[in-house]
Amino acid sequence: MLEPNPHAPSVAESLSRVHVIGGRKTPPAEGRTFDVISPVTRRKLAEAAFGTAEDVGRAVASAGTAQKEWAKKSARERGKLVAECGRLLEKHDEELARLVCLETGKAVRTEGRPEAAALADIFNFFGGLGSEIKGQTVPFRPQQLTFTLREPVGVVGAIIPWNVPMMLLALKVCPALVAGNAVVVKAAEEAPFAVLRVAEICAQILPPGVFNLLAGHGPECGAPLARHPDVAKISFTGSVETGRIVNRIAAEKLIPATLELGGKSPMIVMADCDLDKAVEGAVTGMRFSRCGQSCSASSRIFVQAAIHDAFVEKLKARVDNMRMGDPFDQVTDIGTIVSEAQFEKVQNYIRLGEAEEGVTVLRCSALPADPRLAGGLYIQPVLFTGISRDSPLAREEIFGPVACIFKFETLEEALAAANDTRFGLAATLWTKDMKTALAGAHRLEAGFVQVNQNRVVQAGLSYGGYKDSGLGKEATLESMLAHYTREKTVMLNME
Ligand code: ADP
């Protein structure tokens, strides 16, 4: 039997069959639960509360009451408390890292710990921004004092996915709270426990009700949250399809929505680049250590003809060196895919790609040999070359460890191909020529463009997509002001 950390399963158990409402563990109103399955053992990990409209009603009511008092605190004081949560979360970093890996199958060294660190960092970052919530004075007429105020919107509803649940939770909860709102979050069905634990930890510091966390399914819990008349803003991260549903609800209610959706991010590798760095960039960009389960994964890699073969060979060798295995083993680079449904979806894409004529399929790394892991949802990273640019593999978001590599001749051709997609979340360009770098950065149609590096989003860097990849930005002061406050103009006539 695997031993993730005797502590993590017991923490999950302690949060089974509850929401966190009003700062307390609260059983679901209808008493219903659902099983959360370990992607490593494929056995039940624990039962989670099955949230329904009644739970949503309770959580929103609790948030509504708490928000009125919360908004009376100075923004600086609210920020102080959010930063205090960050420090406390930091003390629980190993526990949280293990908990998120237990439910998602991600490897603790390469994924769990970095995510726990990012979680605390985002709390600390937004915690320091309290005094930046301010308006402007307007030189309108000398006898009149005209100024603007930034006020909270009220109760914010947030719906998050499972791939980096703690980090994505923080990107919504922190700006919402610092700006004076209360929040109700709906966790993803695959990964409710780490975020429930985050809410439980924060409840030691925050006033009850300002941060509520519901477990549950999308249509039965997420949709009622978006629809609730007292939810004044919705922030969503997930698939394009669900984003459209949520946005339709928001449009009907006339409330703002922030949507961070899918991607099919291009990586353009010019022949003059530092090849080793570009190969490393493809490994991190494709998020192979997370089985490619990232909305900004560099899943379309365009390589200039002169170095195409060398790039593919080096990338294959590099990914071959990544070790798949027990998520809790310190030597493991790659854990499992999150769920059976996701496993099937990715395998279907791979089969589709294999069936295409003229395609080369390179399977990298090796499935774990340990018989105790035989039932785990492991998928070897796959590189496809020679695939058609119109193939569903090249056009649709796979959310798995599948990269399509294309050959090109000119920058012009590469930019046209890179932009030929309905998505526009992230893009990278690899070159030593600064003219090419600047031209590419201007012309790539994506919200997050990097040259000669491929890092994950960080607090302080504006993140959000163009086109079908979403609406609105996250992770900055400006995004907090734009999405979690509303502006009031005040005119005092002195005549
Ligand atoms: P994924 O395919 O990555 O799971 P989804 O968009 O389905 O992406 O899920 C992201 C989040 O949206 C999850 O918390 C999920 O429960 C929620 N969700 C799914 N369907 C709906 C819906 N109809 N209304 C509101 N939320 C939903």
Residues whose N, C-alpha, C, O or C-beta is under 5 A from the ligand:
A	BS01	ADP	I159 I160 P161 K186 A187 A188 E189 G216 H217 G218 P219 G222 A223 T237 G238 S239 T242 I245
